[in-house]
Amino acid sequence: MCGLCGLLGVVHWTETSAHPDAFTGDARRTIRAERSHRAAIVNAALAPLRMKVKDFQASSYILTSATGRSEIVDDIQAVWGAVERLRGAPVDPLDPDWLAALPGQGGKP
């Protein structure tokens, strides 16, 4: 996906509010519940980095580092850039040490 949607004011495709019919069926969550669930999944991936993300007013997310630094991001896509800015270093999602530290992979549950 390119960044043109942001310039046009289009909500990112990962947000359920942009595509309410994409999450239909018996297990459909509210938008707020879906955002909370999405943040929980991202938090599992961020655990080895000692960072956390949480929903902010169902309109953005707040990423917080272990040292208390934080950044507000518009959508889940923007979290990864913010992680690198707060860390001051790039993130390699295939780093064997990071993968081993993920919950269920030998890391903390």
N, C-alpha and C positions, 0 to 999 in steps of 0.2 A: 504494500500500500504506500502511496506517496503522501506527502504533506499537503497536497492541494486541498483536501477536504477541510482542513483547519482554516485555510484562507477563505473558503466559501461559507464557513459557519456550519458545516456539516458535523454532526456528532460522530465520533469514531465508531467504526463498525463493531468493536468489541463491547460497546455499551448496549444493554438490552433496550434502553429507552429509544435507541435509534431504530431498532428492528424488533418491535414487540411480538411479531408473529414468529420469530425465530425460536422462541422458547415456549412452545405450546405443549399441551398434553396434561396428563394427570399430575405430574410432578412440577408444574410451573411454579416458579417462585415470584414474589414481588420484585420490583426493580431493586429496592433496598436490600432484600435478602440475597438477590443474585450478586450485587456488588459486594456484600459482606462475604459471600462464599468465594467470589473471585479473589478478594483480598486474602482470605485464609490460604488459598492455593499459592498465591504469590509469596506470602509469609513463609510457607514451608520451603520455598526455593531460596528465600533470602536468609533463612536461619543461619546457615554457615557464615554469612557475612555480618551477622548480628545487626540486621536492619529489619524494620517493620513498616508495613504500609497499612493505612486504615482509611475507610471511606470518610469523606468529609461532606456532609449535607447532601449526599446523593448527587453531587455535581463535580467533585474532584477527589483526589486522594492526597493524603499526607504521608510522605516517606520520612522516617526518622532513623538516624544512625545510632549506634551504641553510645556515642558521645553526646547525644542530644541534639545534634544538628538536624534540621528538617527542611523539607522542600515540598511545596504544594505542586502537584502535577495534575494535568487535565484528565488523563485516562491511563489505562494499564500500559499501553505502548510507551508512554512517556516515563514510566517508572524506571526502566532500564537505563536511560540516559541520566536520570537523576541519581541512580545508584552509583554510576561511574563518576559523576561530579562530586558527590559526597565522599566517596572513597578516595578520589584523586588518582584513580587508576582504572584501566579497562577491566571488564568482567568477561571471563571466558566460561561460558556455560558448559563446556566440555572438559574443563579442568578436572583431572582425576581426583585431586584432593577435595575439591568442592563437591563433586558427585558422591564421594565416599562419606562426606559429612551430612548429606541430606537425610532427613528422617526416613527410616526404613532401609537405609543403605549402610548401616554400621554407625551412623551418626546418632545424635541424641533423638529420642522419640518426640 
